[in-house]
Amino acid sequence: QKEVEQNSGPLSVPEGAIASLNCTYSDRGSQSFFWYRQYSGKSPELIMSIYSNGDKEDGRFTAQLNKASQYVSLLIRDSQPSDSATYLCAANAGNNRKLIWGLGTSLAVNP
Amino acid sequence: ETGVTQSPTHLIKTRGQQVTLRCSSQSGHNTVSWYQQALGQGPQFIFQYYREEENGRGNFPPRFSGLQFPNYSSELNVNALELDDSALYHCASSPGGGGADTQYFGPGTRLTVL
């Protein structure tokens, strides 16, 4: 059973702090990894994709991938209350375009 | 560029009825995936369509079926509705080829089965 696992949280950080979200995956054949943000009752919104080991930065967001350890992380710098949402990690399942999703980590940024 | 659209936004059905949900993919995208998301859960993959053919299916019974049309829009049909089918249904499209796995979601359809 191919899985993506995340801590459900809630993760609570003060405004302006760095929020760190983690994800592990079981399928060593996965090549593509994604972070989505989902507000309650809304659809997931793509934040970032990452395909290579190392860091990828986009504004306040940095995704980190370590294929040897099979983990992906998302750092949010200067966290804002508007960042409060559920963050979903997804990985592709081998050669198929199917994505395997984690259950999401709930983040609360406190003013 | 037009994003992914879904219709209807909400609907209420009773147990045993049938429902059709519709999705228009983002311009230039030939792949559509459907997901079911129950409250407090991550999206569960139902199936994917690529160029009008089913291209992978999750652990859903045959009463969940779909179609993709030549313009790459798609339908999700659910027969013999059950109470547990109440969920948010997502359609996501992706472009195919390089970066094919990046999926862009529509606004979702909230289905309530009474």
Boltz contact constraints between the chains, C-beta under 6 A:
constraints:
  - contact:
      token1: [A, 32]
      token2: [B, 101]
      max_distance: 6.0
  - contact:
      token1: [A, 43]
      token2: [B, 90]
      max_distance: 6.0
  - contact:
      token1: [A, 43]
      token2: [B, 105]
      max_distance: 6.0
  - contact:
      token1: [A, 43]
      token2: [B, 107]
      max_distance: 6.0
  - contact:
      token1: [A, 43]
      token2: [B, 108]
      max_distance: 6.0
  - contact:
      token1: [A, 44]
      token2: [B, 105]
      max_distance: 6.0
  - contact:
      token1: [A, 49]
      token2: [B, 102]
      max_distance: 6.0
  - contact:
      token1: [A, 88]
      token2: [B, 42]
      max_distance: 6.0
  - contact:
      token1: [A, 92]
      token2: [B, 101]
      max_distance: 6.0
  - contact:
      token1: [A, 96]
      token2: [B, 56]
      max_distance: 6.0
  - contact:
      token1: [A, 97]
      token2: [B, 100]
      max_distance: 6.0
  - contact:
      token1: [A, 97]
      token2: [B, 101]
      max_distance: 6.0
  - contact:
      token1: [A, 98]
      token2: [B, 45]
      max_distance: 6.0
  - contact:
      token1: [A, 98]
      token2: [B, 56]
      max_distance: 6.0
  - contact:
      token1: [A, 101]
      token2: [B, 42]
      max_distance: 6.0
  - contact:
      token1: [A, 101]
      token2: [B, 43]
      max_distance: 6.0
  - contact:
      token1: [A, 102]
      token2: [B, 42]
      max_distance: 6.0
  - contact:
      token1: [A, 103]
      token2: [B, 42]
      max_distance: 6.0
  - contact:
      token1: [A, 104]
      token2: [B, 42]
      max_distance: 6.0
